[in-house]
Amino acid sequence: MGKGKALHKINVLAILSFIAITAITFFKSALELEDAEQAYYSQWLRWGYDDQPPFYTWLQYGFNTVFGVGKLAFSLLRAVLFAGTLLLLYRFSGLRIKEADTSKLAVLALVLIPVYIDFTFRRLSHTSLLCLCVVASYYSIQLLLARKSILNYLLLGLVLGVGIMSKYNYAFFLVTFAMVTLWDKELRAIVFNPKILLSVLVSVLLVGPHVYWLLGPDEYQSFLTSSIEEKIGKEQAQSGFSMLPFIVYLKGLFALMFPVIAIISIGYFSKNLSFNKLGINWFFKMLITQLLVLGLFFLIFQSQKVETRWLLPLFIPFVVLLLEIVDLKNSKKLVTVGYWVFILVIGIQTIRTPIEKVMKIPSSVHFGFEPVASKLSKNYNTYHWVLPNVTYAGNVRLLHPEQTILSADDYSLTALELQHEGEVEITIGPSVEKQTTPVDSLIGFGKEKENLYFYIN
């Protein structure tokens, strides 16, 4: 009975989160960056988009087909992924932790991870999908440890393929899994089983076309390399080897887990929890190796920047390990408190956007793109529209889904897609490359008060 009640509460949190994430979008005048990107890229079905794998955009294309190109389609997908992660994490926790209340606390603990309950709740796209994929990967491994069936191997192959196609960061999990396989006999029993060929076949079929697109003659991998170097700040690195990137990495880990660490410390010193003696099992080995793999990556590439959202998906499953380590004195009471805290945070997240608007707290989502779309529709309806970046392009497409809109910073566009007669191109600031005078302008647009200039090509 206790297990059933626990599952019921997780379902309630998943449903409330789903509703809240969907509702929040309608309080915004403009799309967040990630949603705007999807509004733009989901115009086409391609083997690749920008600097992320294509699977999320494929899903978004499907949601757009069913629900139309509108705020609902973009928020629904993120809501499904967020709710799905809660439910699947609970299933994984239930396989490893037999005590119902403790296994539920693994899900409730997510409210203590700021980047998850804030960024993922409100706007992250590919990262949300990767969170679900990484949790699904550990869940699949746990199923195979219990039963090495053909169905479980097929599931592992599907999860691995989708994981690779969700976000390139998934490679860190794959490297960790491969290294621990050499270390742990339980994982070796999974990998060195002939049925693993089914997993490999399924994942290769899913990933193969995208890999060809990425490494093919168009050399998209060079753009990906440049994007990664820009994100981690490699260009800002000083000449010579430095330990600073490792310190930045540790700082990112601390920022990711600080509230969890604080609560555990308070519980320990108040004698409300103690630590169990945990054997060095495969799951613990995955944690240690994952920490080392990421640390070495940032150190070798001399990363000057480490965002907590990059670390989040790879460490979410280890909340379960944390609950295996600690011995709680009153887990039932903690479940009740954690449940209502989670609901409270959902409520705060829901009303946060309208409160920001009423209090006139600056935010780009409160500045709609109607002035840009209106000017284009009224004066340049017969032209092809080229916007300065995907944020502009996605928001304008939301208002005019019947138009095929191009973005000047989309390197994945083919030459054929770029060749159009009669284009109106918008630039932020006067273009030094144009040999003509702008035919129109929009001065002081949006939060950043940008000056937009219209050119006819």
C-alpha positions as CSV (number, residue, x, y, z in Angstrom):
1,M,0.0,0.0,0.0
2,G,2.9,2.4,0.9
3,K,4.5,1.8,-2.5
4,G,1.2,2.6,-4.3
5,K,0.7,5.8,-2.4
6,A,4.3,6.9,-3.2
7,L,3.8,6.3,-6.8
8,H,0.5,8.2,-6.7
9,K,2.3,11.2,-5.3
10,I,5.0,11.1,-8.0
11,N,2.2,11.0,-10.6
12,V,0.6,14.1,-9.0
13,L,3.9,16.0,-9.2
14,A,4.4,14.9,-12.8
15,I,0.9,16.1,-13.7
16,L,1.3,19.4,-11.9
17,S,4.7,20.0,-13.5
18,F,3.2,19.2,-16.9
19,I,0.4,21.7,-16.4
20,A,2.7,24.4,-15.0
21,I,5.3,24.1,-17.7
22,T,2.6,24.3,-20.3
23,A,0.8,27.3,-18.7
24,I,4.0,29.4,-18.1
25,T,4.6,29.8,-21.8
26,F,1.3,31.6,-22.2
27,F,2.5,34.3,-19.8
28,K,5.4,35.2,-22.1
29,S,5.1,37.7,-24.9
30,A,8.1,36.1,-26.7
31,L,9.6,32.6,-26.9
32,E,12.7,31.8,-24.8
33,L,15.9,31.2,-26.8
34,E,15.5,27.4,-26.9
35,D,11.9,27.5,-28.0
36,A,12.7,30.1,-30.6
37,E,15.4,27.9,-32.0
38,Q,13.0,25.0,-32.2
39,A,10.3,27.3,-33.9
40,Y,12.9,28.0,-36.5
41,Y,14.7,24.7,-37.0
42,S,11.4,22.6,-37.0
43,Q,10.5,24.2,-40.4
44,W,12.5,21.3,-41.9
45,L,13.3,17.6,-41.3
46,R,17.1,17.4,-41.6
47,W,19.8,15.0,-40.4
48,G,21.3,17.8,-38.4
49,Y,20.7,21.3,-37.1
50,D,23.2,23.9,-35.8
51,D,25.5,22.5,-33.0
52,Q,23.1,19.9,-31.5
53,P,21.9,16.5,-32.8
54,P,18.5,16.4,-34.5
55,F,16.3,14.2,-32.3
56,Y,14.7,17.0,-30.2
57,T,13.9,19.0,-33.4
58,W,12.4,15.9,-34.9
59,L,10.1,15.5,-31.9
60,Q,9.3,19.2,-32.1
61,Y,8.4,18.8,-35.8
62,G,6.0,16.0,-34.8
63,F,4.4,18.1,-32.0
64,N,4.0,21.0,-34.4
65,T,2.3,18.8,-36.9
66,V,-0.2,17.6,-34.3
67,F,-0.8,20.9,-32.3
68,G,0.3,23.5,-34.9
69,V,3.1,26.0,-34.7
70,G,2.2,27.8,-31.5
71,K,3.3,28.2,-27.9
72,L,1.4,25.1,-26.9
73,A,3.5,22.8,-29.1
74,F,6.8,24.0,-27.7
75,S,5.8,23.9,-24.0
76,L,4.1,20.5,-24.3
77,L,7.3,18.8,-25.5
78,R,9.3,20.3,-22.6
79,A,6.5,19.4,-20.2
80,V,6.4,15.7,-21.4
81,L,10.2,15.4,-20.9
82,F,10.2,17.0,-17.5
83,A,7.3,14.8,-16.2
84,G,8.8,11.8,-17.9
85,T,12.1,12.3,-16.1
86,L,10.3,12.4,-12.7
87,L,8.5,9.2,-13.4
88,L,11.4,7.3,-14.9
89,L,13.8,8.4,-12.1
90,Y,11.2,7.0,-9.6
91,R,11.1,3.7,-11.5
92,F,14.9,3.5,-11.4
93,S,15.0,4.4,-7.8
94,G,12.4,1.7,-7.0
95,L,14.6,-1.0,-8.6
96,R,17.6,-0.1,-6.4
97,I,15.9,1.1,-3.2
98,K,13.3,-1.3,-1.9
99,E,11.9,1.1,0.8
100,A,9.1,3.1,-0.7
101,D,9.5,6.4,1.1
102,T,13.3,6.5,0.5
103,S,12.9,5.7,-3.2
104,K,10.5,8.6,-3.5
105,L,12.9,11.0,-1.9
106,A,15.2,10.5,-4.9
107,V,12.6,12.4,-7.0
108,L,11.8,14.9,-4.3
109,A,15.5,15.8,-4.0
110,L,15.4,17.3,-7.5
111,V,13.7,20.3,-6.0
112,L,17.0,21.0,-4.3
113,I,18.9,21.2,-7.6
114,P,18.4,24.9,-8.8
115,V,19.3,24.4,-12.4
116,Y,16.8,21.5,-12.7
117,I,13.8,23.1,-11.0
118,D,14.5,26.4,-12.6
119,F,16.2,26.2,-16.0
120,T,14.8,22.8,-17.1
121,F,11.4,23.7,-15.7
122,R,11.2,26.9,-17.7
123,R,13.1,26.8,-20.9
124,L,15.8,24.1,-21.6
125,S,15.2,21.8,-24.6
126,H,18.0,19.5,-25.5
127,T,19.2,19.3,-21.9
128,S,15.7,18.2,-20.8
129,L,15.8,15.4,-23.4
130,L,19.3,14.4,-22.3
131,C,18.2,14.2,-18.6
132,L,15.5,11.7,-19.6
133,C,17.9,9.7,-21.8
134,V,20.6,9.4,-19.1
135,V,18.1,8.3,-16.5
136,A,16.7,5.8,-19.1
137,S,20.2,4.5,-19.7
138,Y,20.8,3.7,-16.1
139,Y,17.3,2.2,-15.9
140,S,18.1,0.0,-18.9
141,I,21.4,-1.2,-17.3
142,Q,19.6,-2.0,-14.1
143,L,17.0,-4.1,-16.0
144,L,19.8,-6.0,-17.8
145,L,21.5,-6.8,-14.5
146,A,18.3,-8.5,-13.4
147,R,17.4,-10.1,-16.7
148,K,19.5,-10.3,-19.9
149,S,16.6,-10.7,-22.3
150,I,16.4,-9.8,-25.9
151,L,13.8,-7.1,-25.1
152,N,16.0,-5.5,-22.6
153,Y,18.9,-5.4,-25.0
154,L,16.7,-3.9,-27.7
155,L,15.6,-1.3,-25.1
156,L,19.3,-0.5,-24.3
157,G,20.1,0.0,-28.0
158,L,17.1,2.3,-28.4
159,V,18.1,4.4,-25.4
160,L,21.7,4.6,-26.5
161,G,20.7,5.7,-30.0
162,V,18.3,8.3,-28.8
163,G,20.8,9.5,-26.2
164,I,23.5,10.1,-28.8
165,M,20.9,11.9,-31.0
166,S,19.7,14.0,-28.1
167,K,22.8,15.9,-27.2
168,Y,26.5,15.4,-27.9
169,N,27.2,15.6,-24.1
170,Y,25.8,12.0,-24.0
171,A,29.3,10.9,-25.2
172,F,30.5,11.5,-21.6
173,F,28.1,8.8,-20.4
174,L,29.2,6.4,-23.1
175,V,32.9,6.9,-22.3
176,T,32.2,6.4,-18.6
177,F,30.2,3.3,-19.3
178,A,32.9,1.8,-21.4
179,M,35.6,2.5,-18.8
180,V,33.6,1.0,-15.9
181,T,32.9,-2.0,-18.1
182,L,36.6,-2.8,-18.0
183,W,36.5,-2.4,-14.2
184,D,33.3,-4.1,-13.2
185,K,32.3,-7.7,-13.7
186,E,28.6,-7.0,-13.6
187,L,28.8,-4.6,-16.6
188,R,31.2,-6.9,-18.4
189,A,28.5,-9.6,-18.2
190,I,26.1,-7.3,-20.0
191,V,28.5,-6.0,-22.6
192,F,30.3,-9.3,-23.4
193,N,27.0,-11.1,-24.1
194,P,26.2,-11.9,-27.8
195,K,22.8,-10.2,-27.4
196,I,24.7,-6.9,-27.1
197,L,24.9,-7.0,-30.9
198,L,21.2,-6.2,-31.0
199,S,21.8,-3.0,-29.0
200,V,24.7,-2.0,-31.3
201,L,22.6,-2.7,-34.4
202,V,19.6,-0.6,-33.1
203,S,21.9,2.3,-32.0
204,V,23.9,2.3,-35.3
205,L,20.7,2.4,-37.4
206,L,19.5,5.4,-35.4
207,V,22.8,7.3,-35.4
208,G,24.4,6.4,-38.7
209,P,22.7,8.9,-41.0
210,H,23.4,11.8,-38.6
211,V,27.1,10.8,-38.3
212,Y,27.4,10.8,-42.1
213,W,25.8,14.2,-42.2
214,L,28.2,15.5,-39.5
215,L,31.4,14.0,-40.9
216,G,30.5,14.1,-44.6
217,P,31.8,16.4,-47.4
218,D,30.0,19.5,-46.1
219,E,32.3,19.5,-43.1
220,Y,29.7,20.4,-40.5
221,Q,32.0,19.0,-37.8
222,S,34.2,22.1,-38.2
223,F,31.3,24.3,-37.2
224,L,30.6,22.0,-34.3
225,T,34.2,22.2,-33.1
226,S,34.1,26.0,-33.3
227,S,30.9,26.1,-31.4
228,I,32.2,23.9,-28.6
229,E,35.4,25.9,-28.3
230,E,33.4,29.1,-28.1
231,K,31.1,27.7,-25.4
232,I,33.9,26.4,-23.1
233,G,35.8,29.6,-23.6
234,K,38.9,27.9,-25.1
235,E,39.8,30.9,-27.1
236,Q,40.1,32.9,-23.9
237,A,42.6,30.4,-22.4
238,Q,46.1,31.7,-21.7
239,S,49.0,30.0,-23.4
240,G,50.4,27.1,-21.4
241,F,48.9,24.5,-19.1
242,S,46.8,25.6,-16.2
243,M,44.8,23.9,-13.4
244,L,42.3,26.7,-13.4
245,P,39.8,24.7,-15.6
246,F,39.7,21.9,-13.0
247,I,38.9,24.5,-10.3
248,V,36.2,26.0,-12.5
249,Y,34.8,22.4,-12.9
250,L,34.7,21.9,-9.1
251,K,33.0,25.2,-8.7
252,G,30.3,24.1,-11.2
253,L,29.8,20.8,-9.3
254,F,29.4,22.7,-6.1
255,A,26.9,25.1,-7.6
256,L,24.9,22.2,-9.0
257,M,24.7,20.3,-5.7
258,F,25.0,23.1,-3.0
259,P,21.4,22.9,-1.6
260,V,21.6,19.1,-1.5
261,I,25.0,19.2,0.3
262,A,23.6,21.8,2.8
263,I,20.5,19.7,3.7
264,I,22.6,16.5,4.1
265,S,25.0,18.4,6.4
266,I,22.2,19.8,8.5
267,G,20.6,16.4,8.8
268,Y,23.9,14.8,9.8
269,F,24.9,17.3,12.4
270,S,21.4,17.3,13.9
271,K,21.6,13.5,14.0
272,N,18.6,13.0,11.8
273,L,20.6,11.0,9.3
274,S,23.7,8.8,9.3
275,F,25.7,7.2,6.5
276,N,25.5,3.6,5.5
277,K,28.5,1.5,4.5
278,L,28.2,1.2,0.8
279,G,30.1,-1.4,-1.2
280,I,31.9,-0.3,-4.3
281,N,29.2,-1.5,-6.8
282,W,28.9,-0.7,-10.5
283,F,26.8,2.4,-9.8
284,F,29.3,3.9,-7.4
285,K,32.0,3.2,-9.9
286,M,30.0,5.1,-12.6
287,L,29.9,8.1,-10.3
288,I,33.6,8.2,-9.6
289,T,34.5,7.6,-13.3
290,Q,32.0,10.2,-14.5
291,L,33.6,12.8,-12.2
292,L,37.1,11.9,-13.6
293,V,36.0,11.8,-17.2
294,L,34.5,15.3,-17.1
295,G,37.3,16.7,-15.0
296,L,39.9,15.4,-17.5
297,F,37.9,16.8,-20.5
298,F,37.7,20.3,-19.1
299,L,41.4,20.2,-18.0
300,I,42.7,18.9,-21.3
301,F,40.7,21.4,-23.4
302,Q,41.5,24.2,-20.9
303,S,37.9,25.1,-20.5
304,Q,37.4,28.6,-19.1
305,K,33.7,28.1,-18.5
306,V,31.6,25.2,-17.0
307,E,27.8,25.7,-16.9
308,T,25.8,23.7,-14.3
309,R,23.3,22.8,-17.0
310,W,26.1,20.9,-18.8
311,L,26.7,18.8,-15.7
312,L,23.1,18.3,-14.7
313,P,21.9,15.4,-17.0
314,L,25.0,13.3,-16.3
315,F,24.6,13.5,-12.5
316,I,20.8,13.4,-12.0
317,P,20.7,9.5,-11.6
318,F,23.2,9.7,-8.8
319,V,20.6,11.3,-6.5
320,V,19.5,7.6,-6.2
321,L,22.9,6.7,-5.0
322,L,22.8,9.4,-2.4
323,L,19.6,8.0,-1.0
324,E,21.3,4.6,-0.9
325,I,24.2,6.0,1.2
326,V,22.2,7.9,3.8
327,D,20.1,6.3,6.6
328,L,17.2,8.6,7.3
329,K,15.6,8.7,10.8
330,N,12.1,9.8,9.6
331,S,11.8,9.2,5.9
332,K,7.9,9.3,5.9
333,K,7.9,12.8,7.4
334,L,10.6,13.9,4.9
335,V,8.4,12.7,2.0
336,T,5.5,14.7,3.2
337,V,7.6,17.9,3.7
338,G,9.4,17.3,0.3
339,Y,6.1,16.7,-1.5
340,W,4.6,20.0,-0.4
341,V,7.9,21.9,-1.0
342,F,7.9,20.6,-4.5
343,I,4.3,21.7,-5.1
344,L,5.2,25.1,-3.6
345,V,8.1,25.5,-6.0
346,I,5.9,24.6,-8.9
347,G,3.5,27.3,-7.9
348,I,6.2,29.9,-7.5
349,Q,7.6,29.0,-11.0
350,T,4.1,29.3,-12.4
351,I,3.5,32.8,-11.1
352,R,7.0,34.1,-11.5
353,T,6.7,35.3,-15.1
354,P,3.5,37.3,-14.6
355,I,4.9,38.8,-11.4
356,E,8.1,39.9,-13.3
357,K,5.8,41.6,-15.8
358,V,3.7,43.4,-13.2
359,M,6.8,44.5,-11.3
360,K,8.5,45.5,-14.6
361,I,11.5,43.3,-14.0
362,P,13.5,43.4,-17.3
363,S,13.2,40.1,-19.3
364,S,13.5,39.5,-23.0
365,V,10.3,37.3,-22.9
366,H,8.2,40.3,-22.1
367,F,9.0,42.0,-25.4
368,G,6.9,40.5,-28.2
369,F,8.1,40.4,-31.9
370,E,4.8,41.8,-33.3
371,P,6.5,45.0,-34.5
372,V,9.0,43.1,-36.6
373,A,6.5,40.6,-37.9
374,S,3.9,43.3,-38.6
375,K,6.3,45.4,-40.7
376,L,7.5,42.4,-42.7
377,S,3.9,41.2,-43.3
378,K,2.6,44.7,-44.3
379,N,5.5,45.9,-46.4
380,Y,7.4,42.8,-47.6
381,N,4.8,40.1,-47.9
382,T,6.0,39.0,-51.3
383,Y,9.7,38.7,-50.3
384,H,11.6,35.9,-48.6
385,W,12.4,37.0,-45.0
386,V,15.9,36.7,-43.7
387,L,16.3,37.4,-39.9
388,P,19.6,38.2,-38.1
389,N,19.5,35.1,-35.9
390,V,17.4,32.1,-34.9
391,T,15.8,34.0,-31.9
392,Y,14.4,36.6,-34.2
393,A,13.5,34.0,-36.9
394,G,11.8,31.6,-34.5
395,N,9.7,34.3,-32.8
396,V,8.6,35.8,-36.2
397,R,7.7,32.3,-37.5
398,L,5.5,31.8,-34.4
399,L,3.5,34.8,-35.6
400,H,3.6,33.8,-39.3
401,P,3.9,30.0,-39.5
402,E,2.8,30.0,-43.1
403,Q,6.1,31.7,-44.1
404,T,9.4,29.9,-44.6
405,I,11.9,32.0,-42.7
406,L,15.7,32.0,-42.9
407,S,18.2,33.0,-40.3
408,A,21.6,34.6,-41.2
409,D,23.4,32.6,-38.5
410,D,22.1,29.1,-39.6
411,Y,25.2,27.3,-41.0
412,S,23.2,24.1,-41.6
413,L,21.3,25.8,-44.4
414,T,22.3,24.3,-47.8
415,A,23.3,26.5,-50.7
416,L,20.0,25.6,-52.4
417,E,18.0,26.8,-49.4
418,L,19.9,30.1,-49.4
419,Q,19.3,30.9,-53.0
420,H,16.2,33.0,-53.2
421,E,15.3,36.0,-55.4
422,G,13.7,38.9,-53.8
423,E,14.9,38.8,-50.2
424,V,14.4,41.3,-47.4
425,E,17.2,40.9,-44.9
426,I,17.1,42.4,-41.4
427,T,20.4,43.2,-39.7
428,I,21.0,44.4,-36.1
429,G,22.8,47.7,-36.7
430,P,23.8,49.1,-40.2
431,S,25.4,46.4,-42.3
432,V,29.0,47.3,-43.4
433,E,28.8,44.5,-46.1
434,K,25.7,45.9,-47.9
435,Q,26.4,48.2,-50.8
436,T,22.9,49.7,-50.6
437,T,21.0,51.9,-48.3
438,P,18.5,50.3,-46.0
439,V,14.9,50.6,-47.2
440,D,13.4,50.5,-43.7
441,S,14.3,50.4,-40.0
442,L,12.9,49.7,-36.5
443,I,14.8,51.7,-33.9
444,G,15.1,50.7,-30.2
445,F,13.5,47.3,-30.4
446,G,13.2,44.9,-27.5
447,K,14.9,44.7,-24.1
448,E,18.3,45.5,-25.6
449,K,16.9,48.5,-27.6
450,E,18.4,47.1,-30.8
451,N,18.3,49.1,-34.1
452,L,17.1,47.0,-36.9
453,Y,17.7,47.8,-40.6
454,F,15.9,46.2,-43.6
455,Y,17.8,45.6,-46.9
456,I,16.4,44.3,-50.2
457,N,18.6,41.8,-52.0
